[in-house]
Amino acid sequence: MTYLSRAFALSTLLGLSLGGAAQADVTIRYLASQGGLNAHELAAELGYFDGTGITLENVGYAQGGPASLVALAGGSVELGSAATAAVLNSIAAGNDFVAAYPSNGINDQAQSIFYVLEDSPIKTIEDLKGKTIAVNTLGAHLDYVVREALHQKGLPQDSANLVVVPGPQLEQVLRSKQVDVSAFGYWQTTFEGAARKAGGLRAVFDDTDVLGEIAGGFVVLRRDWIEAHPAEAKAFVEASAKALDYAREHPEETKAIFAKVLKERGENPDVAQYFAGYGVRAGGQATERDVQFWIDVLEREGKVQKGQLVADKILYRFAPADVSN
């Protein structure tokens, strides 16, 4: 049973109409990402929340996924968005979070790319040893991609030095040689495209080389919020999944919406032309591997105990079997 069909099954179990709107007005606060637009933001722009009782409220920016999870845990927002490994670490630490839908995925069109200057001696992953890599935050996707890449080459996972640099400055710190490598995340294709167009950079590897095609991260909700707002949770997931499909089917129109929103935020709307898509499967579906891969990594590293995290429960929280939990 697919993720969305399980969501539909739960709504039926709760006596909700599949075509009906949410029953109460709720505001979902969230933190935006510089240079990016989450699927739920796109859904709002497309009017997919009209009649659902849901209002989205942007309350600022998150430096990275872990920051949005901290805000979610503290109750200052109703949703967070982070790399899968960060989400799992947060759940393992005791936060009762639910993976609502894949925020992004990595494939040949949308991926995280590790760039160096064209004349850099760094040619391979093995050459990262002892080098400084700029990432948007620690403890999230890019951090774990580097660790996994080094592990696969038989090198200590802390062989490279990671430093935090906001997305808009990734190109600048690389060109000024403050870092050896700049990592542009799959959610930062707007910044990556602009940097690539300027020339003088060379890609060393991307995260699909390390992970294959996989969900990069998830939008997460608190379990207590879902239990208090089951109809709104269902409507939120459905509308967001619909927006993911819209972006795949209407890339140029999506770029125009990106540009509009970025301009309204006071960001550079020109980077919207480099949006490469969300990289997720049709219908916003997730697979067990999207989560299990990182569970295995965390177990291998001793971050979580074997069996502590179960992919099925994390991915399919809307399934009827989970209602009694």
N, C-alpha and C positions, 0 to 999 in steps of 0.2 A: 504494500500500500504506500502510495507516495505521501510526501509531507503534507501537501495541501489537501489530499483526499482524507487524510487522518484528521486534519483540522475540520473538514466538513463533517466528519463522523462525530467529532466531539460536539459540534454545534447542534447536531441532530439529537444527540444524547441529552443535551441540556434543554431541549425543547425550543431551540431557536430556529427561525426560518432562514434557509440558506440565502434567500434573496432579500431578506429583511435588513433593515438598518439597525445600527446599534441603538440601545434603548435609552441612553443617557448622554448628556453632553460632558465630554472629558477633554482636558488639555494635556497633551503629551509634550513635555519639555525635553529638549535635547541640546547637545553641543555639536556645532557644525565642524567641518574639516576644511581648512584653507585650501582653495583651489579645487574643491570637490563638492559633489552633490550626492547625498545618499538617495537610495531608491524611494524612501518614504518622503523625502523632500520633493523629488520629481513627481511622485504621486499627488502631492498637494498642489503642485503647479498645474497638473493635468486635471484637477478637479475630482480625483478619485475618492476623496474623503467627503465629498458633498453628500449630505443626507445621512452620514454615519454617526453624527454627533461628535466626531473627532476633530480637534483643532491642534495643529502642531505649533510649538513656540520655540524658536531659536533663542537660547539664553546665553550664547557666546560661542567661543571656539575651544576645542580640545587640542592640546599639543600632540596627543596621540591616543590610541585606544585605551591603554591603562588608565589615563586620566579620566576618560569618560566612564570607565567602570567604577572608579572611586566615587565619582559624582552620583552614579546610579546607586551604589551601595549606601551612600549618605542620604539619599532621598531628595537631592536637589534637581534631579532629572528623572524622567520615567523610562528612558531607554538609553542604552549605551551601544557603542559599536567598536569592536576590537578584533584583532587577529585571533584566530582560533586558539593558539597556545596561551595567549593572555586570558581569554575567556575561561579556559580550563583551569589555569592557575588560580583565577579568582574564585571559581566554584570550589576547587579543592581547598581553598583557604576558608571556606565556610559561607560564601555568599550564595544565596538561593536564586541563581539566575537561570534563565531559560533562553536557549538559542532560537530566536524567532524566525529568522531567515538569513541565508548567506548574503552578506553585504556586497561582497565582491568575490571573484574567483580568478584564478590564473590560468591562462591558455596562450595560444600563439598570438592572440590579438591584444590581450590585456595581461601584463606581467610586470614584476619588479625587475629593474635592470640596474646592474652595478657598473658604473662608468668610471673610466680613468681618462687622463689627458692622452691625446693621441701618441705622444712620444714617451709615455710611461713605460718603465721596464716590466710592469705587471702584465703578464699574459695569461695566467691560469689561476685557478683557485689556490693552488699550492703557493703561489707568489704572494698571497695575502698575509702570510706569516710575518708578524712584526709591523704590519702596515696599519694606518689609521683610516677608518671607514666612517663616513658621516651617515647617520640614520636619523629618522624623525623622532624616535623615542626608544628607550630600552625596554626589554621584557616583552616585546611584541614581535610582529611577523619578521621584519628585517633582521632583528637580533637573532631569532631562532633559525632563520635561513642561513645566516653566516655560520652559526654553530653547527648546523647540520651539514653544511657544505664542507667545513673543515673535518668533521667527524668522518664523512664518507671518504675523505682523502687520507685518513689515518693520522690526522694532526690533532693536537689538543684543541678543544673547542674554544679556549680563550687565547688562541694564538694571535688573533688580530685585536686591535684596540678600537672599540666603538665609541664615537662621540655623538652627542645629540645636536642636531642642526634642524631648525624649522624648514619645512618644505620649500618655501620661497627663496631660501638662501643656499640650497644644495648646490646649484650651479656655481654660484659666486665663490663658495669656499673651495670648490674643486679647481676652478680656473685660477684662483689666487694662491693655490698650492698649500692651503692651510690643512688640507687632508689629502690622502693618497687616492681615495675612492669615495664617490658619492653614490648612495643607494637611493634610487627613485622607486618608491613603492607602487604596487599595482593600482592604488587609489590616487597616485600622483602623476598619472599619465599626462596631465595638462602641463605640469612643470617639466616632465621628461621630454615631451615633444618640443617645447620651446628651446630647451638646452640642446637637443639634437640638431634642430634647425640652425642654430648659431654655429655649429661645426666645431672641429677641434677636439672632439671627444671620441672615445672608443669603448664599446661594451666588452666587458670581460666575461660575464655570464649573467643569466637571469634565473629567477626562482623556479621556472619550469624545468631547468636543467637539474635541479636538486630535488624537487618535489613531484614533478609531473603535473598534470592537470588536477587541480584540487581547489576547494573553496578556500579563499584566503582569510576570511573572517566572517563574523556574524553580527547582526544586530540582536541585542539581547534585552529582555525584559525581566523585571522581578516577578517571581512566582506569585507573591501576594497581590501584585497589581493585576495579573492575569486572572486570579481567582476572584478578585473584586470586580473585574470588568471583562467577563468572558466574551460578550458580544463585540466589544470594542477591540479586544485582542484579535479576534477572528477577522474583523473588518480591516484592522491595521495590516495584518499579514497578507490578506488577499489583495488589498490595494497596492502594497509594496511589490508583491510578486507580479502584479499586472504592469506596474511601472517598469520593472526589470525587462519584461517582454517588450514593452513599448520601445525602450531604449535600443534593444536588439533589432527591432523591425523598422525603427525610424531614427537612424543615427544622426542625420543632419538636423532634423527637428529637435532632437535631444540636445545637440550642441548649441542650438539657438536658445533653448531654455537655460542651459548652463550659463551662457554669456549674460543673459538677462539677470539671473540671480546673482552672479558674481559682481556685476555692475551695481546692483542694489546694495550689496554688502560693502561696496567700496574696494573690491578686489579688481584685478586686471581681467577684464572680460575676454581679451584676445587669446588667452590660453585655452579657452573653451574649445577652440578648433582642434586641439590635440587630444580631446577625450577619446579613448580607445574602446569604450564600452565597459560593462560591469564584469564580463567574463564568467557569468553564471549560466547554469543550465536552464532550459526552457521551464517556465513555471516557477522559477526560483527554488528549484528542488535541490536538496542536499542528499548526499549518500553517506553511508556509514564510514567510508574511508576518509571523508572530509574531516571527521573528528578522530577516528581511531588512529590515524597516522600519528597525530600529535599526542594522543594518550600513550601510545607506545614509546614515543620519544621521552615524555615526562617520566614514565615508569623506568625507562633505561637509565635516565639521569638521577633517579632516586627522588624526584620532586614529588611524586605521588606514589602511593602503595598500589600494588597490582590489584586490580578489581575495584579500586576506590572510585573510579569514574567509568561510567557505562555509556557508550556512544548512543545507544538506542534511546535511553532516557533523556539525554541532552538534546538530541535531534528531534525527537518525536514527542515532545511534552504535551502536544495537543491531542495525542491518541487517547481513546477511551480508557485503555488499560491504566493510564496514568492519573485518572481523575481522583482516585481514592488516595493517592499519595499525599 
